[in-house]
Each structure stands twice: as structure tokens, then as C-alpha cells.
Amino acid sequence: MYKIAAFLLCLLLPLLWPEQARAQGAQPDTAAQKQARKPEEKQPERAARVQLSVKASDKEGAQVLRQYNFRQALPDSAEAVKEVRALVYRLQQDAYLLASADSLYFGPDTLHVKLHIGQPFAWAQLRNGNLGEGILMEAGFREKFYHNVPFRPAEFVKLQQRLLNYAERNGYPFAQVWLDSVSIEGNKVSATLMVEKAFAVTYDTLEIVGKSRTQPKFLMRYLQLLPGQLYNQDQINASERMLTQLPYIKSTQPAQVRFTSDKAKVYYFLEDRQANQIDGVVGFLPDPNREGKLLITGEANLNIRNIRGSGKQLGLQWRRVSAGSVVLNGEYLHPNFLGSPFEVGTKFSLLKQDSTFITVQPRLQVGYYTLKYGKFSLFTEWRNSRLLSEVSPQRLQQLDLADAQTTTYGLNYLWNNLDDFYFPRRGRLLELQFAAGTKKLLRSAELEKSFYDTLDMKTSQLSLSLRLENFLRLSKNSSLLTRLRGEAILNDQIFLNDMYRLGGLSSIRGFDDYFFYASSYAVGTLEYRLFTDSDSYALLFYDQGYYRRDLEQSSNEDYPFGVGAGISFSTGAGIFQLVYSLGQSTQQPLSFKYSKIHFGITSKF
């Protein structure tokens, strides 16, 4: 009975000593020891350093004690007592379940401790009582793992927690795990592992508390908390993270779950954010066609989010990147399509490059949100690039241009745990994309037939892209952004109007928008942000790029970079942004003559 009681006490209360040590038969203290300990009980902490002297009560214990490191010089008596407590706890966690401090008394500047260590306990066997195969596999429990191995309480607690976690993920939040038929012979422990699942719990309804027009029906499907579905604690935890990815709502406090009989009702405390967006940016660039003149470029955006509380989104973007060159982008997202957990979306982009060519690129995609920040999307994309009639056949051959149609199918994965959608200060974002398809050349009536004799009219094409962002919070009001972006087209026959476009505020700052043509590129960014408010900050940045341009007529590579500073702050009309930048490449020297200024205002409603 004594050893069983000691065993249970070591499992439940391993730190309750020295009262337990004295209860285990420690010898009465002498008058001198009591007198030495009396100041420790009544006087405040000593200012002088305290030397810790620890000895084991037997030879075997002394050998065990040599394997443990502990601080011997401590600033005061309280720290010395804590160090002894920590040492005893480590011994108990290493299977010496009966380890305790038999005596403890102070000398002039030394705390003397005598430890009882005892024999290490071991599992004779831990039998499976009523665990099914599914829970055994999930918890990683096998009887052979608990045969003649040291009995470490922490390892058993981990096993117990794994079993409880499995039960909570599978509809049994009130499950219990315990040891039955416990017996101790010598220092060998035998027991039977038992689980009581209690009753199964299913989701009832989802309630939104707060001033939010978001529909519970949409949120229920987005978070995948469907009525009648088995309760899953991991799903509840993940739902808090999934809410941070929605730019139009914010949580005011953690979610609450209320159980009624065998039903669980989940409450979310939400408020709407001003997420609908109208903004514009104006840029002033040197006009390459007129010496000493400025070229005015611009951008306008419209984003309507959470339409009628259903999570639907509509976005439009227009950009004038240079004289005669225009970009138009559009996007529509429809979550929970036909009541399913899938999100259906469509995108559209148009690029008109002065009087040279025009490219239209529609895209259709189906996305699915996972419980761990992620989103998978399958998509198909059609790209149609046509040359404009103003281009002469001779110039087409010089510029490596051609009419082409490309059809691709691909997979996109987005992982995001940023702490804020608009103004993140910590967290990471990762986006990967892979696409494969075919490209067909279209014959132009203005080109001679001999132009196509050396070309393959149908080729296979692959494309890869990567976006990685990390926000590191340096202090309460500052953070450091490190970002890497890159894309590559893999095709033996690439034309100028197939290529990616780099330069400008959204890629390499310090250059004109769409200044570079690239068949593959990578851009690294280092940006320091000093926040003056939750939605206002000043920034310093450095962009380092690399690109290749592989054409049949010519091929080159370069390492352009851009540096600069900017501010972003909130006003009554919206968020004002101003960025000043300089850039250098083989085509542009680092000079204030080629500096770029971008400013604009973002209005949210």
C-alpha cells in the first residue's frame, strides 16, 4: 500500500515537498538544525550569495546524482530552494519516483540538502484495456513499448493527452483516460490503460455575436462547422486562424463553445472591418520621348468584399503604365458554390503594350480552404496574344513577336498566417503555383510563309511561380519584411509578348512600370517598417532583382536593384501613401534624374 500511494502521489503531485519528504520517515531534526533553519523561515531573502551543497543518502544515489548538473552558487536562499525543487523534479521525471529531500538546513552561507533518490521504477507492462484500433494508431500506443522500460511520468502524460486529443477530434470532448488494475512489485509497475468516451457530441448551430452583417450560413460553410457533424476541437481552434484570412471581419474575443446535452453551439464575436476599397495612385516619371518632361502614369482600384454578407468578392483594377500602354484586371470570387465547401472564381487580365501587341488572359479556378491556414486551387487559363496591325513585318522579326494562343492547367497553393490582412507585423505567407499546357502559334497574313518555316507551330509549356513573405516583429512598433518572389516559363520557343513584366511599385521599385521583359526572374525585398499607429508607418526598403530574357534573336541577364523610402498614414479621406525610389540596372544608372515618386490615397468603406 505504501508504494502504491507513493506512485500515485508522484503522478499527481511531484512537486509537493518537503512535507511529503518528512512524511516518508525523515529523521527528526536536531536542535541545532532547527535553529539554523529558523532564520530562513522568518528573515527576508539574504543579500549574500548562497552555496548549495547536495548529497545523496546512499552510495547508489550518489552515483546517480553525479549525472545531473545544477547550479551551486545562487544569489539568495529562495533561488537555492527553487534549484533543489527543480533537481528533485528532474529525478522524478527520470523514473526515480520516490526522490525527495530528506533534510534541508542552512549554514552561515550554505544550504545543505540530503536527497533520498531510491531505485528507478520501470514498466512491467501496460495492457490495453478497451482501446480500439483507430485510437491505438492515432496515439501511437503499443504494449511492447511499455515492457521493461523506465517509468517516466511525463511520457505517460503525453500518451494520455494524445488519447484525449483523438477523442476530442472525433466527437468525444468529455472522454476520460485512466489506469486500472495498478500493481507494483518491487520497482515494477503493471497497469491497464482504459478510455471512457462518454457520449458523442455533434454541432448544433453557429451564432455570430456583434455588429457584423456576415451571414452565419456562409461562415458555417467556410469554417466547415456543419450541423450534425461530429465535434472536433482542432476544427474549433483552426477556425480562429481561418477568420484572420477574411479581410472584412475581425474577432473581438475568442470563440466560445456551449454544450447542451449532446449538442455543441459555437459563438463567434465579430465586427465588420472597412474592407471595400476605392483607391488611386499617381506616378510621375521622366518621359523618354520628350526631354525634360514628365510622364504621368496612374492606377485605380475597386474592391467590393463580403457582398450582402455572403463572402462574395468583386475586384477591378486599371493601370496606365506608360504612354499608350494600359493594364486592366478583374476578379470575382463566389464561396460555398451551390452550398459546397468549394470556392469558384474567375479572373481576367488585359495588357495593351502601346501599338505593338495586346494580350488577353481569362482564368477559371476552384478553391478549397484547409483547416491549417491553407488554400488549394485548381485552375485553367487561356492566353491569347495578338500583334497590332500597326507593327510592320520587319519589326516583328526584329522584336521576336508572334501571335499565339496558350491553354494551361495548374495547381495553386496558398498558406497564410499573417496576424493582419492589411497591416501585418508578424507571420508568414507562402504561395506556390505550377501550370502546364500547350502553346499554338497563329499564322499572320502580313508575314511571309518563310517566317514560320523554322518555328514549331505547337509546343508544350510549363510555368512555375513562388512567393514567400516573412514579417518579423522587432519591437512593439516596428517589423522587418523579407520577401522572395520568382517566376519562370519553360519553353524552347519564347517570344517577347510571352514574357513576364517587371518594374514599378509592385515589383522592383525605382524603375518604370513594366520596364523589364523576363522569361524567368527572382526579386528579393528587405523592408523595415516603423509603425506610428495601427494603420500608419514609415518604411525603408531595398529590392534586389535578377532576370533572364531568353529569345531566339538575343539573350541577356541583369541584376537590377532599387532603394528608397516611403510613408503610409491614415487621413479622414483614407490611407495616404508616398514612396520615393531610385533604381540601377544596365539600362538605367543610379541617378536622381531617374528617381520615381508614387503617391495615392486608399479609401475604404
Secondary structure, 3 states (H helix, E strand, C coil): CHHHHHHHHHHHCCCCCCHHHHHCCCCCCCHHHHHHHHHHHHCCCCCCCEEEEEEECCHHHHHHHCCCCCCCEECCHHHHHHHHHHHHHHHHHCCCCCCEEEEEEECCCEEEEEEECCCCCEEEEEEECCCCHHHHHHHCCCHHHHCCEECCHHHHHHHHHHHHHHHHHCCCCCCEEEEEEEEEECCEEEEEEEEECCCCCEEEEEEEECCCCCCHHHHHHHCCCCCCCECCHHHHHHHHHHHCCCCCEEEEEEEEEEEECCEEEEEEEEEECCCCEEEEEEEEEECCCCCCCEEEEEEEEEEEEEECCCCEEEEEEEEEEECCEEEEEEEEEECCHHHCCEEEEEEEEEEEECCCEEEEEEEEEEEEECCCCEEEEEEEEEEEEEECCCCCHHHHHHHCCCCEEEEEEEEEEEEECCCCCCCCCCEEEEEEEEEEEEEEECCCCCCCHHHHCCCCCEEEEEEEEEEEEEEEEEECCEEEEEEEEEEEEECCCCCHHHCEEECCCCCCCCCCCCCEEECEEEEEEEEEEEEEECCEEEEEEEEEEEEEEECCCCEEEECCEEEEEEEEEECCCCEEEEEEEEEEECCECCCHHHCEEEEEEEEEC
